[in-house]
Amino acid sequence: MEDHSPEIDALREAIHLNRENLLNDLLLYLGFDNIDEPRFQEMLQLIEDAEKKSVKLNEALSAQEVINNVLKNKNL
């Protein structure tokens, strides 16, 4: 069950707009004035997939740092 509080909806919308802005900035940087909507949506999906992988990697990194810190302090 998804939570649909106004705060969560606003954050989801902000994330979506951030992805669109990133993609628009990249396309502008590469010199593309227009692309078709299906391709734009596919590219947005690629960004979302990459973000999900990055979040998982960041969580794993944070967990490993905690583990390393605990092991280091245990050996003191």
VOGU-882831 format. One record per residue (C-alpha): x, y, z; residue in one letter. Coordinates in steps of 0.1 Angstrom, whole numbers, padded with zeros to 4 digits, always signed. Example, Ala and Ser with C-alpha at 12.3 -4.5 7.8 and 13.67 -1.06 7.14 Angstrom:
BEGIN
+0123-0045+0078A
+0137-0011+0071S
***
This chain:
BEGIN
+0000+0000+0000M
+0014+0033-0010E
+0013+0064+0012D
-0003+0093-0006H
+0002+0121+0019S
+0007+0156+0004P
+0043+0157+0016E
+0052+0124-0001I
+0034+0134-0032D
+0052+0167-0033A
+0086+0149-0028L
+0078+0124-0056R
+0069+0153-0079E
+0101+0171-0070A
+0122+0140-0078I
+0104+0136-0111H
+0109+0173-0120L
+0146+0170-0111N
+0150+0140-0134R
+0133+0159-0162E
+0155+0190-0156N
+0186+0168-0156L
+0176+0152-0189L
+0167+0185-0205N
+0201+0199-0194D
+0219+0170-0208L
+0200+0172-0241L
+0207+0209-0243L
+0244+0204-0236Y
+0245+0178-0264L
+0228+0202-0288G
+0195+0185-0291F
+0166+0209-0295D
+0138+0183-0297N
+0134+0145-0292I
+0102+0125-0295D
+0083+0118-0263E
+0087+0080-0263P
+0125+0084-0264R
+0124+0111-0237F
+0104+0088-0215Q
+0129+0059-0222E
+0157+0082-0212M
+0139+0093-0180L
+0136+0056-0171Q
+0173+0051-0176L
+0180+0079-0152I
+0155+0065-0127E
+0172+0030-0130D
+0206+0045-0125A
+0194+0065-0094E
+0180+0033-0078K
+0214+0016-0083K
+0232+0046-0069S
+0210+0046-0038V
+0216+0009-0032K
+0254+0015-0036L
+0253+0045-0012N
+0234+0024+0014E
+0260-0004+0010A
+0288+0021+0013L
+0273+0036+0045S
+0268+0002+0060A
+0303-0009+0052Q
+0317+0023+0068E
+0298+0016+0100V
+0311-0019+0100I
+0346-0008+0095N
+0342+0019+0122N
+0329-0007+0147V
+0357-0032+0139L
+0383-0004+0142K
+0369+0007+0176N
+0367-0029+0188K
+0404-0034+0182N
+0414-0003+0202L
***
